[in-house]
Amino acid sequence: MQKRGIKEARLVLKEVYGYSDFRLGQKQVIEQVLQGEDTLAIMPTGSGKSLCYQIPALVSEGITLVISPLISLMKDQVDALAQLGVKGTYINSTLTKKEEMNRLENLAAGVYNLVYVAPERLQHPTFMNSLQKIEISNVAIDEAHCLSEWGHDFRPSYMQIPNWLSTLTKRPTVLALTATATDEVKEDLRKHLQIPVDNVVSTGYKRDNLSLTLFKGVDRPYYLKQLLNQKQGQSGIIYATTRKEVESLYQTILKLGFSVTYYHGGLSEGIRQENQEAFINDQKLIMIATNAFGMGVDKSNVQFIIHYQLPRTIEAYYQEAGRAGRDGEESECILFFSPQDIRTQQFLIEQSEASEERKQQEYGNLQKMVSYCHTELCLQSYILRYFGDEEVSDCGKCNNCLNENEQIERTIEAQKVFSCIKRVRERFGKTIIAQILVGSSNQKLRQFQLEQLPTYGLMKEWTIKELGSFIDYLSAEQYIKPTNSGYPTLQLTNKAINVLKGEEKVYQRIVKIKSEVKIDDEVF
Ligand code: ADP
């Protein structure tokens, strides 16, 4: 068999795909795969990872098996290949028995260059039997980080892959692909798939067309509304942590008259598929979803991603944010941070069935995500360093780089809040503290004789909502530590004590929304 190389690959790039040049990393990965070198490719979202296995599939003999986690997308991928005249198929649970048999026969007859399957297929006896009869030259493992327990999206079914590879008499060339792998995950993947260290191709994580914005301790519904008004006509995804939050945001945004749909794991397969398609085909411009949505979704014109709550890890955040601007257009990724999000995530980790070791790891990852919300350095650089990129320069367009934040001195107001928390011996939560300070009158305050406190009514000119946001800001800046001892309470940190002693000043950095518009505040 004549060995084919990069020359043929370049020809396919031009003639089949119509592209004149390889993108960064593609040539090296394709060359390695064509030489039979197992490879781990770490390339950002939208950088063209699919071509790294599709082109070798077209220039080599034999079949390329593509293992991908999401069966709902396989049809689109295969249809797109058919448009280019490439013979591919998928075999998964959406097929009728008859269609599955049909495809297996074609597979054995060598009709296809590429076959997409989910990792679970590697346990199906009929499928495994069919594989015995054919030559698999390459195996591409998409979203390979799912194989690592240290990754943010571990899927036990991925563990079948190394087991299965070890049973083969003739080992195919393995190409693992991912957009996000910390050093730990990278090592784990290399170990499981036995990929030599020199065969890792990493093009870095930088996405030049993304600008990152962070809103801390702000009135989220109001900011969200402002943002959506500015982004009229644009397509975007809003991520929320829980299914309940997704549904409630969906109702609200729908009422505001936006073109919106939603997605989470609690919906039926049919509805999920329908809503996903409506978004991909631009029938609906905004998708509101939990993290169940998005992996592998190839929609090139997503112009913004909003995280309405804090994601659990930097990997998850960057993976989700990275779904914006796959077409190379300037896109915006906005993260809202409020300290109660930390508690929600901690609660979810605590409730999960993970091992104690894994939970500790997750708390650590969460802490790094929280630290992102406190950095004053370039946001993009913070993320790139987290992933191990060494040479990073400031992006020049995140809100830390732009330094557009307005700074207002709030030392006196902060002292009032801190002394109130101290007065009640750190036994109450945000709402009660705010009620005491604005001088509300209610049963609970009477019951605990909180109306007698010297701090009662000390901030009468504030509304409960404004004060709530300010307390969130102080928590976000780590002056206050929200804790949960049966019910949420606020505690002061050393930073706050220094402010009370007059040794430190408090400045509130307010991130301005560009071109704020006046809108009816009734709907939220
Ligand atoms: P990834 O899987 O890395 O997120 P894709 O493989 O989906 O990215 O590619 C993103 C887009 O870039 C696709 O529309 C693809 O056709 C396009 N693309 C890939 N390689 C090239 C190239 N060499 N030149 C131009 N466009 C490319």
Residues whose N, C-alpha, C, O or C-beta is under 5 A from the ligand:
A	BS01	ADP	Y19 D21 F22 R23 P44 T45 G46 S47 G48 K49 S50 L51 R326
